[in-house]
Amino acid sequence: MSVFKGEKLNIEIYGTSHAEKIGAKVSGFPKIKIDEENLNSVLKRRCPKNAVFSTKRNEPDEPIFEKGVDNGVIDGDFEVVIYNKDVKSSDYNELYARPRPSHADLVRYLKNGEKDYRGGGEFSARLTAPLCAVGAIAKQYLYQKYGVEILAYLSSVGKVNGKSYKTDEIEIEEIKSCHGDFPSLSNSREMIDEISSVLSAGDSVGGVVECVAFGVPNGVGGSLFEGLEGKISNLVYSIPAVKGVEFGDGFDISKAFGSVANDPIRIENGEIKIVKNSAGGINGGITNGNPITMRVAFRPTPSISKEQYTVDLETMQNVSIKIKGRHDSCVAVRAVPVVECAVAIALLDCILKEKEQ
Ligand SMILES: Cc1cc2nc3c(=O)[nH]c(=O)nc-3n(C[C@H](O)[C@H](O)[C@H](O)COP(=O)(O)O)c2cc1C
């Protein structure tokens, strides 16, 4: 079980990749009528779509509210359950006691002696399904009550770049329109070709997901430990395979001069405006009224069919493995809605504390 203890929200995500079910127990959530169509559409975006970039594991991911929801209305603590329906544990027979390099297998052994790595257990990205169920409803609440829209897209795959908020003007409608088969704003064909050629070589490839939160009120967050970048990053780093998070111009800002990196402040039509957004909508850990912009780096999938070196923990010998089974070849593709949902949970928790005391 993994627990998020926020300022107001408490979320326990339970289950494993090959268990009968996975789910989330949630407390501290505000009252809301769930838009089921929207919830299902977010979960569907996370589902595998295409054998080139996704696992062939076919899970329908139907959320079932077992507690705390009456006539579609959340009013207090609730639990959402998703049954695993397409489990194939035999794929992992040859991996018994042979940890997959860069997956969580070896650290599971070092921490608690586990040698059975079927489906990655509780470290599997299956657990991002209940995270998305909760995050999708958080997104609904933020939109209905505050007009906040949190939208992500795939900005690069390996060395193939698509549109980025760093170099391009990006409109809300444009991001929404890419939430079909492949979630990039440009160069989708080139990205898919890249994944396809990497897959034929028995390998995998990483990618960058960009996320923009439009309409976040100013004044959310605080100094030091209360800083919003840290609170959002905490949630985003809980997504498996995330190895980097940056806001605004991120690491590039370290190469700029202050005169270029600073965002000028002006009065326009009687209102204070920050007319550039290198800071990514946050100064001093607090939202400044501009969109929050962030980039999330996903590593290449650890499970690849190319030969790799590992150890046999039973015989304590060096061995090599070729991983069979059903794996995503570029996890960043399916991670796009997961990033939106993680950001939504972080923002909702801060907003509930600050605006709804
Ligand atoms: C949407 C998504 C799908 C994933 N699919 C796979 C997969 O099919 N095979 C795999 O080995 N890792 C997959 N991963 C990544 C692993 O879960 C992750 O690398 C592993 O738990 C170790 O965690 P770490 O990379 O954060 O250190 C996926 C991650 C995400 C977000």
PDBQT file of the ligand as one rigid body, heavy atoms in Angstrom, charges set to zero:
ROOT
HETATM    1  C1  LIG A 401       2.386   4.335 -17.959  1.00  0.00    +0.000 C 
HETATM    2  C2  LIG A 401       3.602   3.529 -17.589  1.00  0.00    +0.000 A 
HETATM    3  C3  LIG A 401       3.772   2.265 -18.147  1.00  0.00    +0.000 A 
HETATM    4  C4  LIG A 401       4.900   1.495 -17.817  1.00  0.00    +0.000 A 
HETATM    5  N1  LIG A 401       5.037   0.269 -18.420  1.00  0.00    +0.000 NA
HETATM    6  C5  LIG A 401       6.148  -0.469 -18.135  1.00  0.00    +0.000 A 
HETATM    7  C6  LIG A 401       6.334  -1.740 -18.758  1.00  0.00    +0.000 A 
HETATM    8  O1  LIG A 401       5.517  -2.191 -19.556  1.00  0.00    +0.000 OA
HETATM    9  N2  LIG A 401       7.447  -2.435 -18.443  1.00  0.00    +0.000 N 
HETATM   10  C7  LIG A 401       8.394  -1.966 -17.570  1.00  0.00    +0.000 A 
HETATM   11  O2  LIG A 401       9.387  -2.625 -17.330  1.00  0.00    +0.000 OA
HETATM   12  N3  LIG A 401       8.239  -0.755 -16.988  1.00  0.00    +0.000 NA
HETATM   13  C8  LIG A 401       7.149  -0.008 -17.232  1.00  0.00    +0.000 A 
HETATM   14  N4  LIG A 401       6.990   1.210 -16.627  1.00  0.00    +0.000 N 
HETATM   15  C9  LIG A 401       8.074   1.740 -15.779  1.00  0.00    +0.000 C 
HETATM   16  C10 LIG A 401       8.286   0.987 -14.491  1.00  0.00    +0.000 C 
HETATM   17  O3  LIG A 401       7.075   0.865 -13.762  1.00  0.00    +0.000 OA
HETATM   18  C11 LIG A 401       9.353   1.717 -13.632  1.00  0.00    +0.000 C 
HETATM   19  O4  LIG A 401      10.486   1.971 -14.398  1.00  0.00    +0.000 OA
HETATM   20  C12 LIG A 401       9.732   0.858 -12.427  1.00  0.00    +0.000 C 
HETATM   21  O5  LIG A 401       8.646   0.764 -11.527  1.00  0.00    +0.000 OA
HETATM   22  C13 LIG A 401      10.946   1.396 -11.661  1.00  0.00    +0.000 C 
HETATM   23  O6  LIG A 401      10.694   2.685 -11.196  1.00  0.00    +0.000 OA
HETATM   24  P1  LIG A 401      11.628   3.930 -11.587  1.00  0.00    +0.000 P 
HETATM   25  O7  LIG A 401      11.859   3.860 -13.074  1.00  0.00    +0.000 OA
HETATM   26  O8  LIG A 401      10.834   5.127 -11.184  1.00  0.00    +0.000 OA
HETATM   27  O9  LIG A 401      12.915   3.787 -10.836  1.00  0.00    +0.000 OA
HETATM   28  C14 LIG A 401       5.872   2.003 -16.910  1.00  0.00    +0.000 A 
HETATM   29  C15 LIG A 401       5.680   3.276 -16.342  1.00  0.00    +0.000 A 
HETATM   30  C16 LIG A 401       4.564   4.036 -16.676  1.00  0.00    +0.000 A 
HETATM   31  C17 LIG A 401       4.377   5.396 -16.068  1.00  0.00    +0.000 C 
ENDROOT
TORSDOF 0
